Amino acid sequence: MWKANYHTHTTRCKHARDSDEDYVIKAIQAGFKEIGFADHCPWPFEDGYVSPMRMDVAQLEDYVSSVKSLQEKYQGQIDVKLGLECEYFETMIPWLVAEKERLSIDYLIFGNHFPEIESNHYYDHTPGDSVKAIKDYLRVSLQGIESEIFAYMAHPDVFMRGYKTFDSHCEEVAYRLCEKAKEYQLPLEYNLAGYTNGGYPHPEFWKIAKEVGCSCIIGIDAHESAALTNTEIYERALLEIDALGLTKIDRLFFA
């Protein structure tokens, strides 16, 4: 098995801890062959809004420089990849795609935290507990998948953090999201941070993902370096994925 994690944050997002290098060191100690940094994408909000949960645009080049320096320093010990975790904010996607090209960013993962521009404050981190909220979550999820700019979708079942009860509305969201991911051959992330945050990985969602035929990839969603050496939750995820009969992807390949 190629042990890799492509969902790693840094202190620039304002809710993580430890140095960039600490994550690489812990990944090596835990036997990872590859670590991908995918910190929360900065967005150039037109109204001057400053996000409390992501790096500022002015920090992006420092982030890129730091990760690339770690690629060089630890070459031969571990593969280090450069990514971003991004929402699908339609009006700013051209900016994102241009920055990915300009800065030679390896990959983007789709983290659907907000249905529209974050400064609208529609919800905070999770889609909330209303039917409208999860319908909005689904709508933007489908748009993001169809964009074909993402390597995989992070925590696709995050809506269960706010909605709580897996009812017929959740079932519809799960089926439609999974069917779209299957159509576009986009892997879905089995997110380990949910063991702490609550709500996900949600077994009912993943039963549907299995039924539809989606592939999954483990994402630690590390906000502290110690998360990479937490073998207990990693092994728990492997057992759950095996019990569900999901097809697991171990490695991403980049052009």
C-alpha positions as a Markdown table, in Angstrom:
| # | Residue | x | y | z |
|---|---|---|---|---|
| 1 | Met | 0.0 | 0.0 | 0.0 |
| 2 | Trp | 1.2 | 3.5 | -0.9 |
| 3 | Lys | 0.6 | 5.4 | 2.3 |
| 4 | Ala | -0.2 | 9.0 | 1.5 |
| 5 | Asn | -2.1 | 11.9 | 2.8 |
| 6 | Tyr | -3.1 | 14.8 | 0.5 |
| 7 | His | -5.1 | 16.8 | 3.1 |
| 8 | Thr | -2.7 | 18.7 | 5.3 |
| 9 | His | -3.1 | 22.3 | 6.6 |
| 10 | Thr | -0.7 | 24.9 | 7.9 |
| 11 | Thr | -0.9 | 27.7 | 10.5 |
| 12 | Arg | -1.7 | 30.1 | 7.7 |
| 13 | Cys | -5.3 | 29.0 | 7.8 |
| 14 | Lys | -5.6 | 30.5 | 11.3 |
| 15 | His | -7.0 | 27.3 | 12.9 |
| 16 | Ala | -4.0 | 24.9 | 12.6 |
| 17 | Arg | -0.8 | 24.5 | 14.6 |
| 18 | Asp | 2.8 | 23.4 | 14.1 |
| 19 | Ser | 5.3 | 24.3 | 11.5 |
| 20 | Asp | 5.2 | 23.1 | 7.9 |
| 21 | Glu | 8.3 | 21.0 | 8.5 |
| 22 | Asp | 6.8 | 19.4 | 11.6 |
| 23 | Tyr | 4.1 | 17.8 | 9.4 |
| 24 | Val | 6.7 | 16.4 | 7.0 |
| 25 | Ile | 8.8 | 15.0 | 9.9 |
| 26 | Lys | 5.7 | 13.4 | 11.5 |
| 27 | Ala | 4.7 | 11.9 | 8.1 |
| 28 | Ile | 8.1 | 10.3 | 7.7 |
| 29 | Gln | 7.9 | 8.9 | 11.3 |
| 30 | Ala | 4.4 | 7.4 | 10.5 |
| 31 | Gly | 5.6 | 5.7 | 7.4 |
| 32 | Phe | 4.0 | 7.9 | 4.8 |
| 33 | Lys | 5.5 | 7.8 | 1.3 |
| 34 | Glu | 3.8 | 11.0 | 0.2 |
| 35 | Ile | 2.4 | 14.0 | 2.0 |
| 36 | Gly | 0.4 | 16.7 | 0.2 |
| 37 | Phe | -0.2 | 20.1 | 1.7 |
| 38 | Ala | -3.7 | 21.4 | 0.8 |
| 39 | Asp | -4.3 | 24.4 | 3.0 |
| 40 | His | -7.5 | 26.5 | 2.7 |
| 41 | Cys | -7.4 | 28.5 | -0.5 |
| 42 | Pro | -7.2 | 32.2 | -0.2 |
| 43 | Trp | -9.8 | 34.1 | -2.2 |
| 44 | Pro | -9.5 | 37.7 | -3.5 |
| 45 | Phe | -12.8 | 38.9 | -2.0 |
| 46 | Glu | -13.9 | 42.1 | -3.8 |
| 47 | Asp | -15.4 | 43.6 | -0.7 |
| 48 | Gly | -12.2 | 43.4 | 1.2 |
| 49 | Tyr | -13.5 | 40.7 | 3.5 |
| 50 | Val | -10.8 | 39.0 | 5.6 |
| 51 | Ser | -11.5 | 35.3 | 6.3 |
| 52 | Pro | -11.0 | 33.9 | 9.7 |
| 53 | Met | -10.5 | 30.4 | 8.3 |
| 54 | Arg | -8.0 | 30.7 | 5.5 |
| 55 | Met | -4.7 | 32.3 | 4.5 |
| 56 | Asp | -4.7 | 35.8 | 3.1 |
| 57 | Val | -3.9 | 36.2 | -0.7 |
| 58 | Ala | -0.7 | 37.9 | 0.3 |
| 59 | Gln | 0.5 | 34.7 | 2.0 |
| 60 | Leu | 0.0 | 32.4 | -0.9 |
| 61 | Glu | 3.5 | 32.8 | -2.4 |
| 62 | Asp | 5.1 | 32.2 | 1.0 |
| 63 | Tyr | 3.0 | 29.0 | 1.3 |
| 64 | Val | 4.1 | 27.8 | -2.1 |
| 65 | Ser | 7.8 | 28.7 | -1.4 |
| 66 | Ser | 7.7 | 26.8 | 1.9 |
| 67 | Val | 6.2 | 23.6 | 0.5 |
| 68 | Lys | 8.6 | 23.7 | -2.5 |
| 69 | Ser | 11.6 | 24.1 | -0.2 |
| 70 | Leu | 10.4 | 21.0 | 1.8 |
| 71 | Gln | 10.1 | 19.1 | -1.4 |
| 72 | Glu | 13.8 | 19.7 | -2.0 |
| 73 | Lys | 15.0 | 19.2 | 1.5 |
| 74 | Tyr | 13.2 | 15.8 | 2.0 |
| 75 | Gln | 13.7 | 14.5 | -1.5 |
| 76 | Gly | 14.5 | 10.8 | -1.2 |
| 77 | Gln | 12.8 | 10.5 | 2.2 |
| 78 | Ile | 9.2 | 11.4 | 1.3 |
| 79 | Asp | 7.4 | 12.9 | -1.7 |
| 80 | Val | 6.0 | 16.3 | -0.8 |
| 81 | Lys | 3.2 | 17.7 | -3.0 |
| 82 | Leu | 1.7 | 21.2 | -3.2 |
| 83 | Gly | -2.1 | 21.7 | -3.2 |
| 84 | Leu | -5.0 | 23.8 | -2.0 |
| 85 | Glu | -8.4 | 23.0 | -0.5 |
| 86 | Cys | -10.9 | 25.1 | -2.4 |
| 87 | Glu | -14.6 | 25.9 | -2.5 |
| 88 | Tyr | -16.4 | 26.3 | -5.8 |
| 89 | Phe | -16.9 | 30.0 | -5.9 |
| 90 | Glu | -17.8 | 30.3 | -9.6 |
| 91 | Thr | -16.9 | 33.9 | -10.2 |
| 92 | Met | -13.4 | 33.4 | -8.8 |
| 93 | Ile | -12.5 | 30.1 | -10.4 |
| 94 | Pro | -10.7 | 31.8 | -13.3 |
| 95 | Trp | -8.4 | 33.4 | -10.8 |
| 96 | Leu | -7.8 | 30.1 | -9.0 |
| 97 | Val | -7.0 | 28.2 | -12.2 |
| 98 | Ala | -4.6 | 31.0 | -13.3 |
| 99 | Glu | -2.8 | 30.9 | -9.9 |
| 100 | Lys | -2.5 | 27.2 | -10.0 |
| 101 | Glu | -0.8 | 27.4 | -13.4 |
| 102 | Arg | 1.4 | 30.4 | -12.4 |
| 103 | Leu | 2.6 | 28.9 | -9.2 |
| 104 | Ser | 2.9 | 25.3 | -10.4 |
| 105 | Ile | 0.5 | 24.0 | -7.8 |
| 106 | Asp | 0.2 | 20.2 | -8.1 |
| 107 | Tyr | -3.5 | 19.7 | -7.3 |
| 108 | Leu | -6.7 | 21.2 | -5.9 |
| 109 | Ile | -9.2 | 19.4 | -3.6 |
| 110 | Phe | -12.8 | 20.4 | -3.4 |
| 111 | Gly | -13.9 | 21.4 | 0.1 |
| 112 | Asn | -17.4 | 22.6 | -0.1 |
| 113 | His | -17.7 | 24.7 | 3.1 |
| 114 | Phe | -19.9 | 27.6 | 1.7 |
| 115 | Pro | -22.6 | 27.6 | -0.9 |
| 116 | Glu | -21.7 | 31.1 | -2.2 |
| 117 | Ile | -18.9 | 33.6 | -1.5 |
| 118 | Glu | -17.8 | 33.2 | 2.1 |
| 119 | Ser | -18.4 | 36.8 | 2.9 |
| 120 | Asn | -22.1 | 36.3 | 2.5 |
| 121 | His | -21.9 | 34.4 | 5.8 |
| 122 | Tyr | -24.6 | 31.9 | 4.7 |
| 123 | Tyr | -23.2 | 29.2 | 7.0 |
| 124 | Asp | -20.0 | 28.6 | 9.0 |
| 125 | His | -18.0 | 25.5 | 8.1 |
| 126 | Thr | -21.1 | 23.2 | 7.8 |
| 127 | Pro | -24.3 | 23.5 | 5.7 |
| 128 | Gly | -26.5 | 23.9 | 8.8 |
| 129 | Asp | -29.6 | 22.0 | 9.8 |
| 130 | Ser | -32.2 | 23.1 | 7.2 |
| 131 | Val | -33.4 | 21.3 | 4.1 |
| 132 | Lys | -32.5 | 24.4 | 2.0 |
| 133 | Ala | -29.0 | 24.4 | 3.4 |
| 134 | Ile | -28.3 | 20.8 | 2.3 |
| 135 | Lys | -30.0 | 21.4 | -1.1 |
| 136 | Asp | -27.6 | 24.4 | -1.5 |
| 137 | Tyr | -24.8 | 22.1 | -0.5 |
| 138 | Leu | -25.8 | 19.6 | -3.2 |
| 139 | Arg | -26.2 | 22.3 | -5.9 |
| 140 | Val | -22.7 | 23.7 | -5.4 |
| 141 | Ser | -21.2 | 20.2 | -5.0 |
| 142 | Leu | -22.5 | 19.2 | -8.4 |
| 143 | Gln | -21.2 | 22.4 | -10.0 |
| 144 | Gly | -17.8 | 21.8 | -8.4 |
| 145 | Ile | -17.6 | 18.2 | -9.6 |
| 146 | Glu | -18.6 | 19.2 | -13.1 |
| 147 | Ser | -15.9 | 21.8 | -13.2 |
| 148 | Glu | -13.3 | 19.0 | -13.5 |
| 149 | Ile | -10.6 | 21.1 | -11.8 |
| 150 | Phe | -10.4 | 19.0 | -8.6 |
| 151 | Ala | -8.3 | 15.9 | -7.8 |
| 152 | Tyr | -11.0 | 14.7 | -5.3 |
| 153 | Met | -13.8 | 15.9 | -3.1 |
| 154 | Ala | -13.0 | 16.4 | 0.5 |
| 155 | His | -15.5 | 15.3 | 3.2 |
| 156 | Pro | -18.4 | 14.9 | 0.9 |
| 157 | Asp | -20.6 | 13.9 | 3.8 |
| 158 | Val | -19.8 | 17.1 | 5.8 |
| 159 | Phe | -23.4 | 18.1 | 5.6 |
| 160 | Met | -24.2 | 15.5 | 8.3 |
| 161 | Arg | -22.2 | 17.6 | 10.8 |
| 162 | Gly | -25.0 | 20.1 | 10.7 |
| 163 | Tyr | -28.1 | 18.1 | 9.6 |
| 164 | Lys | -27.7 | 15.4 | 12.2 |
| 165 | Thr | -30.5 | 12.9 | 11.1 |
| 166 | Phe | -29.9 | 11.0 | 7.9 |
| 167 | Asp | -33.4 | 11.3 | 6.4 |
| 168 | Ser | -34.9 | 11.1 | 2.8 |
| 169 | His | -33.4 | 14.5 | 2.0 |
| 170 | Cys | -30.0 | 13.4 | 3.0 |
| 171 | Glu | -30.5 | 10.2 | 0.9 |
| 172 | Glu | -31.3 | 12.3 | -2.1 |
| 173 | Val | -28.2 | 14.5 | -1.6 |
| 174 | Ala | -26.0 | 11.4 | -1.2 |
| 175 | Tyr | -27.3 | 9.6 | -4.3 |
| 176 | Arg | -27.1 | 12.7 | -6.5 |
| 177 | Leu | -23.7 | 13.7 | -5.3 |
| 178 | Cys | -22.3 | 10.2 | -5.6 |
| 179 | Glu | -23.8 | 9.6 | -9.0 |
| 180 | Lys | -22.2 | 12.8 | -10.2 |
| 181 | Ala | -18.8 | 11.9 | -8.7 |
| 182 | Lys | -19.1 | 8.4 | -10.4 |
| 183 | Glu | -20.0 | 10.1 | -13.7 |
| 184 | Tyr | -16.9 | 12.3 | -13.5 |
| 185 | Gln | -14.7 | 9.6 | -11.9 |
| 186 | Leu | -13.9 | 11.9 | -9.0 |
| 187 | Pro | -12.8 | 10.1 | -5.8 |
| 188 | Leu | -14.5 | 11.0 | -2.6 |
| 189 | Glu | -12.5 | 11.6 | 0.6 |
| 190 | Tyr | -13.0 | 9.4 | 3.7 |
| 191 | Asn | -12.2 | 12.2 | 6.0 |
| 192 | Leu | -10.7 | 11.3 | 9.4 |
| 193 | Ala | -11.1 | 14.7 | 11.0 |
| 194 | Gly | -14.8 | 13.9 | 11.3 |
| 195 | Tyr | -14.0 | 11.4 | 14.0 |
| 196 | Thr | -13.2 | 14.4 | 16.2 |
| 197 | Asn | -15.5 | 17.0 | 14.6 |
| 198 | Gly | -18.6 | 14.7 | 14.6 |
| 199 | Gly | -21.1 | 13.9 | 11.8 |
| 200 | Tyr | -18.8 | 12.1 | 9.4 |
| 201 | Pro | -17.6 | 9.7 | 8.0 |
| 202 | His | -21.3 | 8.9 | 7.9 |
| 203 | Pro | -22.0 | 5.2 | 7.3 |
| 204 | Glu | -25.3 | 5.7 | 5.5 |
| 205 | Phe | -23.6 | 8.1 | 3.0 |
| 206 | Trp | -20.8 | 5.6 | 2.4 |
| 207 | Lys | -23.2 | 2.7 | 1.9 |
| 208 | Ile | -24.7 | 4.8 | -0.9 |
| 209 | Ala | -21.3 | 5.6 | -2.3 |
| 210 | Lys | -20.5 | 1.9 | -2.4 |
| 211 | Glu | -23.8 | 1.1 | -4.1 |
| 212 | Val | -23.2 | 3.8 | -6.7 |
| 213 | Gly | -19.7 | 2.6 | -7.3 |
| 214 | Cys | -17.6 | 5.6 | -6.1 |
| 215 | Ser | -14.0 | 5.3 | -5.2 |
| 216 | Cys | -12.6 | 6.7 | -2.0 |
| 217 | Ile | -9.4 | 8.1 | -0.7 |
| 218 | Ile | -8.4 | 8.6 | 2.9 |
| 219 | Gly | -7.8 | 12.2 | 4.0 |
| 220 | Ile | -6.5 | 12.9 | 7.5 |
| 221 | Asp | -7.4 | 16.6 | 7.2 |
| 222 | Ala | -4.5 | 17.3 | 9.5 |
| 223 | His | -4.6 | 20.6 | 11.5 |
| 224 | Glu | -1.8 | 19.5 | 13.8 |
| 225 | Ser | 1.2 | 17.4 | 13.0 |
| 226 | Ala | 0.3 | 14.7 | 15.6 |
| 227 | Ala | -2.7 | 13.8 | 13.5 |
| 228 | Leu | -0.3 | 12.1 | 11.1 |
| 229 | Thr | 1.0 | 9.7 | 13.7 |
| 230 | Asn | -2.4 | 8.8 | 15.1 |
| 231 | Thr | -2.4 | 5.2 | 13.8 |
| 232 | Glu | -5.5 | 4.3 | 15.8 |
| 233 | Ile | -7.9 | 6.4 | 13.6 |
| 234 | Tyr | -6.0 | 5.5 | 10.5 |
| 235 | Glu | -6.5 | 1.8 | 11.2 |
| 236 | Arg | -10.1 | 2.5 | 12.1 |
| 237 | Ala | -10.7 | 4.1 | 8.7 |
| 238 | Leu | -9.1 | 1.2 | 6.9 |
| 239 | Leu | -11.3 | -1.3 | 8.7 |
| 240 | Glu | -14.5 | 0.7 | 8.0 |
| 241 | Ile | -13.6 | 1.1 | 4.3 |
| 242 | Asp | -12.9 | -2.7 | 4.1 |
| 243 | Ala | -16.2 | -3.5 | 5.9 |
| 244 | Leu | -18.1 | -1.3 | 3.5 |
| 245 | Gly | -16.5 | -2.8 | 0.5 |
| 246 | Leu | -15.4 | 0.5 | -0.9 |
| 247 | Thr | -12.8 | 0.8 | -3.7 |
| 248 | Lys | -9.9 | 2.7 | -2.1 |
| 249 | Ile | -7.4 | 4.8 | -4.0 |
| 250 | Asp | -4.0 | 5.0 | -2.3 |
| 251 | Arg | -2.2 | 7.5 | -4.5 |
| 252 | Leu | -2.9 | 10.5 | -6.8 |
| 253 | Phe | -0.9 | 11.1 | -9.9 |
| 254 | Phe | -0.2 | 14.6 | -11.3 |
| 255 | Ala | 0.7 | 15.7 | -14.8 |
